[in-house]
Amino acid sequence: MDLRALIAEERAAAEGPSAAAYAELLKRRLASRPIILDAELLERTIVCKPWADALRGVAGPLLVQTASCPEALVLVNTFPRVPTAAAETILVQELGLRRDTLHSANAGFDQVFDRMSAIRAFRPKTLVRGHVIASVRVRAYLDLLGVRPILLVRDIFDTIASYADDRTDRPVAPGYQLASRSPAERRRIQTLRMASYLVDFYASWMAAQTDGRCTVQRWEDVRQDWPGFVVDRLAEHGRTVDRASIAERLAAMPAQAHSSPGHGATLSDEDRALVRSLYVQYPHLDFRPIDAGAPVA
């Protein structure tokens, strides 16, 4: 067995002009023992080329444990502290969905994508909630499932400040005492902790939107018309619902926590400068949708 030759053959097929040769190679490799296959190359190929439909039959069982697109699967993926519970409740009721999440009960939100959690969550007729970035693995997974996630982003300083002002933050290690620190100390710690994650989250999904793999919306815009947001999401799944009735149902639901903008005003100029210093990683990206004072790209 010439391993280098096998690797070269696989790369050549992945770089070819059509999905057919690559799909045939995958079938042969999966049928042989031992299986020699570069799963990371497969994920990158699915993301970088429009081959997801052609490869689903062979790659789906391997990567997502299904060869078909699940029926009525909705992924709501947002910045932390974007309140969507009321809209999600109506989507669940109208589409007959169950609820699931990409995060464990003890995690709050995770920056990484766990394949086993996704396999558990991404089932037919499920609304899945998450806060994961658009890594190659995530995008390949969603492409094979035929899922176009709904992305909601929020003012980055409001997001950070809402955590800094929350004294119920979960402990992460023995002796953890963030809740006992002063407001200024909490803001500084949470800024350091969250800024990199939020910047990468925004940048990765904006890149995915360019390829038409998701829809990104500002929470500040959506909150002005939650009924319209819900009606549009239902229409995407073939449901026509009266807008006025949706507005009435939303109005009857309890007010959602963190539902008012403007908390970011509590952050210092130094904190804001720290966050903006991370934008240089993405020099051609416009950060003004999440930071009105961001420099023009």
C-alpha positions as CSV (number, residue, x, y, z in Angstrom):
1,M,0.0,0.0,0.0
2,D,1.6,3.3,-1.2
3,L,0.0,5.8,1.2
4,R,1.5,8.8,-0.6
5,A,0.0,7.6,-3.8
6,L,-3.4,7.2,-2.2
7,I,-3.3,10.7,-0.8
8,A,-2.2,12.1,-4.1
9,E,-5.1,10.3,-5.9
10,E,-7.6,11.6,-3.4
11,R,-6.4,15.2,-3.7
12,A,-6.4,15.0,-7.5
13,A,-10.0,13.8,-7.5
14,A,-11.0,16.6,-5.1
15,E,-9.4,19.2,-7.4
16,G,-11.0,17.8,-10.5
17,P,-13.6,19.6,-12.6
18,S,-16.6,17.6,-11.5
19,A,-18.0,15.7,-8.5
20,A,-18.4,12.4,-10.3
21,A,-14.8,11.2,-10.1
22,Y,-14.5,12.3,-6.5
23,A,-17.7,10.6,-5.6
24,E,-16.6,7.3,-7.2
25,L,-13.2,7.5,-5.4
26,L,-15.1,8.0,-2.1
27,K,-17.3,5.0,-2.7
28,R,-14.2,2.8,-3.4
29,R,-12.4,4.0,-0.3
30,L,-15.4,3.5,2.0
31,A,-15.9,0.0,0.6
32,S,-12.3,-1.0,1.2
33,R,-10.6,-2.1,4.5
34,P,-8.9,-0.4,6.1
35,I,-10.6,2.8,5.0
36,I,-8.1,5.4,4.0
37,L,-9.8,8.7,3.6
38,D,-8.9,12.4,4.4
39,A,-12.1,13.6,6.1
40,E,-10.8,17.1,6.4
41,L,-10.2,17.2,2.7
42,L,-13.8,16.0,2.1
43,E,-15.1,18.8,4.4
44,R,-13.1,21.5,2.6
45,T,-14.2,20.2,-0.8
46,I,-17.9,20.4,0.2
47,V,-17.4,23.9,1.4
48,C,-15.2,25.2,-1.5
49,K,-17.1,23.6,-4.4
50,P,-20.8,23.4,-5.3
51,W,-20.8,19.6,-4.9
52,A,-22.8,19.1,-1.8
53,D,-25.9,17.7,-3.6
54,A,-23.7,15.3,-5.7
55,L,-21.7,14.1,-2.7
56,R,-24.6,13.8,-0.2
57,G,-25.3,10.1,-1.0
58,V,-21.8,9.0,-0.2
59,A,-20.5,11.7,2.2
60,G,-23.8,12.2,4.1
61,P,-23.7,8.8,6.0
62,L,-20.0,9.4,6.8
63,L,-20.2,12.9,8.1
64,V,-23.8,13.6,9.2
65,Q,-25.2,10.0,9.4
66,T,-27.8,10.6,6.8
67,A,-28.0,10.7,3.0
68,S,-31.0,13.0,2.8
69,C,-31.9,16.5,3.9
70,P,-34.0,16.3,7.1
71,E,-37.6,17.7,6.8
72,A,-38.3,21.1,8.4
73,L,-35.0,21.5,10.1
74,V,-34.5,25.1,11.3
75,L,-31.2,26.4,12.7
76,V,-31.3,29.7,14.6
77,N,-27.7,30.7,15.2
78,T,-27.1,34.0,16.9
79,F,-24.8,36.1,19.0
80,P,-25.3,35.3,22.7
81,R,-27.8,37.6,24.3
82,V,-30.0,37.9,21.2
83,P,-33.5,37.1,22.6
84,T,-35.5,35.0,20.1
85,A,-37.6,32.8,22.5
86,A,-40.9,34.3,21.5
87,A,-40.3,34.0,17.8
88,E,-39.0,30.5,18.2
89,T,-42.1,29.4,20.2
90,I,-44.3,30.5,17.3
91,L,-42.1,28.7,14.7
92,V,-42.2,25.6,16.8
93,Q,-46.0,25.7,17.2
94,E,-46.8,26.5,13.5
95,L,-44.3,24.0,12.0
96,G,-44.9,21.2,14.5
97,L,-41.2,21.2,15.6
98,R,-39.3,19.9,18.6
99,R,-36.6,22.0,20.2
100,D,-32.9,21.2,20.6
101,T,-29.6,22.9,21.1
102,L,-26.0,22.5,20.0
103,H,-24.8,23.2,23.5
104,S,-24.9,21.2,26.7
105,A,-26.9,22.3,29.7
106,N,-23.6,23.2,31.6
107,A,-21.9,25.0,28.7
108,G,-23.9,28.2,28.2
109,F,-22.5,28.6,24.8
110,D,-19.5,26.9,23.1
111,Q,-17.1,28.3,20.6
112,V,-16.5,24.8,19.0
113,F,-18.7,22.5,17.0
114,D,-19.2,19.1,18.4
115,R,-20.2,16.5,15.8
116,M,-22.0,14.2,18.3
117,S,-24.1,17.1,19.7
118,A,-25.0,18.0,16.1
119,I,-26.0,14.4,15.2
120,R,-28.3,14.4,18.2
121,A,-29.8,17.8,17.5
122,F,-30.2,17.9,13.7
123,R,-33.2,15.6,13.3
124,P,-36.2,16.1,11.1
125,K,-38.8,18.6,12.3
126,T,-36.5,20.3,14.9
127,L,-35.7,23.9,15.7
128,V,-32.0,24.0,16.8
129,R,-30.5,26.9,18.7
130,G,-26.8,27.6,18.6
131,H,-24.0,30.1,18.9
132,V,-21.3,28.5,16.7
133,I,-18.9,30.1,14.2
134,A,-18.9,29.2,10.5
135,S,-15.9,26.9,10.5
136,V,-15.2,24.5,7.6
137,R,-16.7,21.7,9.6
138,V,-19.9,23.6,10.4
139,R,-20.4,24.7,6.8
140,A,-19.8,21.2,5.4
141,Y,-22.2,19.7,7.9
142,L,-24.9,22.2,7.1
143,D,-24.3,21.9,3.3
144,L,-24.8,18.2,3.4
145,L,-28.0,18.6,5.4
146,G,-29.2,21.3,3.1
147,V,-29.7,23.7,6.0
148,R,-29.5,27.5,5.5
149,P,-29.2,28.9,9.0
150,I,-30.9,32.1,10.3
151,L,-28.2,34.3,11.7
152,L,-28.9,37.2,14.1
153,V,-26.1,39.5,15.2
154,R,-26.2,42.3,17.7
155,D,-24.2,45.4,18.6
156,I,-21.0,43.9,19.9
157,F,-20.7,46.3,22.8
158,D,-24.3,45.7,23.9
159,T,-23.5,41.9,23.8
160,I,-20.4,42.2,25.9
161,A,-22.0,44.7,28.4
162,S,-25.0,42.4,29.0
163,Y,-22.6,39.7,30.3
164,A,-20.6,42.1,32.3
165,D,-23.8,43.3,34.1
166,D,-25.0,39.8,34.8
167,R,-24.1,38.5,38.2
168,T,-25.4,34.9,37.5
169,D,-22.4,34.1,35.3
170,R,-21.6,30.3,35.7
171,P,-18.4,29.4,37.6
172,V,-15.7,27.8,35.4
173,A,-13.2,26.7,38.0
174,P,-12.7,26.5,41.8
175,G,-12.3,29.9,43.3
176,Y,-14.1,31.6,40.3
177,Q,-15.6,34.9,41.6
178,L,-16.5,37.0,38.7
179,A,-19.9,37.9,40.1
180,S,-18.2,39.4,43.2
181,R,-15.9,41.8,41.2
182,S,-16.7,45.4,40.6
183,P,-18.7,46.5,37.5
184,A,-15.5,47.9,35.9
185,E,-13.6,44.7,36.6
186,R,-16.4,42.5,35.2
187,R,-16.6,44.6,32.1
188,R,-12.9,44.3,31.5
189,I,-12.8,40.6,32.0
190,Q,-15.8,39.9,29.8
191,T,-14.5,42.2,27.1
192,L,-11.3,40.2,27.0
193,R,-13.1,36.9,27.1
194,M,-15.8,37.6,24.5
195,A,-14.4,40.1,22.0
196,S,-12.3,37.6,20.0
197,Y,-15.2,35.1,19.8
198,L,-17.8,37.7,18.7
199,V,-15.5,39.2,16.0
200,D,-14.7,35.7,14.6
201,F,-18.3,34.7,14.7
202,Y,-19.4,37.7,12.7
203,A,-16.6,37.5,10.2
204,S,-17.0,33.8,9.5
205,W,-20.8,34.0,8.9
206,M,-20.5,37.1,6.8
207,A,-18.1,35.1,4.6
208,A,-20.7,32.3,4.4
209,Q,-23.4,34.8,3.5
210,T,-21.4,35.9,0.5
211,D,-21.6,32.3,-0.8
212,G,-25.4,32.3,-0.1
213,R,-25.0,29.7,2.7
214,C,-27.0,31.7,5.3
215,T,-29.0,34.8,5.9
216,V,-27.5,37.3,8.3
217,Q,-29.7,40.0,9.9
218,R,-29.2,42.6,12.6
219,W,-31.2,42.0,15.8
220,E,-31.7,45.8,16.1
221,D,-33.6,45.7,12.8
222,V,-35.5,42.5,13.4
223,R,-36.7,43.7,16.9
224,Q,-38.6,46.5,15.1
225,D,-40.7,43.9,13.2
226,W,-40.8,40.5,14.9
227,P,-44.1,39.6,13.3
228,G,-42.6,40.2,9.8
229,F,-39.6,38.1,10.8
230,V,-41.8,35.2,11.9
231,V,-44.1,35.4,8.8
232,D,-41.0,35.4,6.5
233,R,-39.6,32.3,8.2
234,L,-42.9,30.5,8.0
235,A,-43.2,31.4,4.3
236,E,-39.8,29.7,3.7
237,H,-41.4,26.5,4.9
238,G,-44.6,26.9,2.9
239,R,-46.7,28.3,5.7
240,T,-48.8,31.4,5.0
241,V,-50.0,33.0,8.3
242,D,-51.8,36.2,9.0
243,R,-49.4,38.9,10.2
244,A,-51.9,40.4,12.6
245,S,-52.4,37.1,14.4
246,I,-48.7,36.6,14.8
247,A,-48.3,40.2,16.2
248,E,-51.1,39.5,18.7
249,R,-49.5,36.2,19.9
250,L,-46.1,37.9,20.2
251,A,-47.6,40.7,22.2
252,A,-49.1,38.3,24.7
253,M,-45.8,36.6,25.5
254,P,-43.6,37.7,28.4
255,A,-41.0,40.4,27.8
256,Q,-37.7,38.8,27.0
257,A,-34.5,39.5,29.0
258,H,-31.8,41.6,27.4
259,S,-34.4,42.9,24.9
260,S,-33.4,46.6,25.0
261,P,-30.3,48.0,23.2
262,G,-27.9,50.5,24.5
263,H,-26.1,48.6,27.3
264,G,-22.8,49.0,25.5
265,A,-22.7,52.7,26.6
266,T,-21.3,51.4,29.9
267,L,-18.1,50.2,28.3
268,S,-15.1,52.5,28.5
269,D,-13.3,54.0,25.5
270,E,-10.4,51.7,26.4
271,D,-12.6,48.6,26.2
272,R,-14.0,49.7,22.8
273,A,-10.5,50.3,21.5
274,L,-9.5,46.8,22.6
275,V,-12.5,45.3,20.7
276,R,-11.8,47.3,17.6
277,S,-8.1,46.3,17.5
278,L,-9.3,42.8,16.6
279,Y,-11.0,44.1,13.4
280,V,-7.6,44.3,11.7
281,Q,-7.7,40.5,11.2
282,Y,-10.4,41.1,8.6
283,P,-9.3,44.3,6.8
284,H,-11.9,44.0,4.0
285,L,-14.9,43.4,6.3
286,D,-17.4,46.1,7.2
287,F,-18.0,45.9,11.0
288,R,-20.5,48.7,11.1
289,P,-23.5,46.4,11.3
290,I,-22.3,45.4,14.8
291,D,-20.4,48.6,15.6
292,A,-21.7,51.9,14.3
293,G,-18.4,53.5,15.1
294,A,-16.2,51.0,13.3
295,P,-13.9,52.4,10.7
296,V,-15.0,52.0,7.0
297,A,-13.3,49.0,5.5
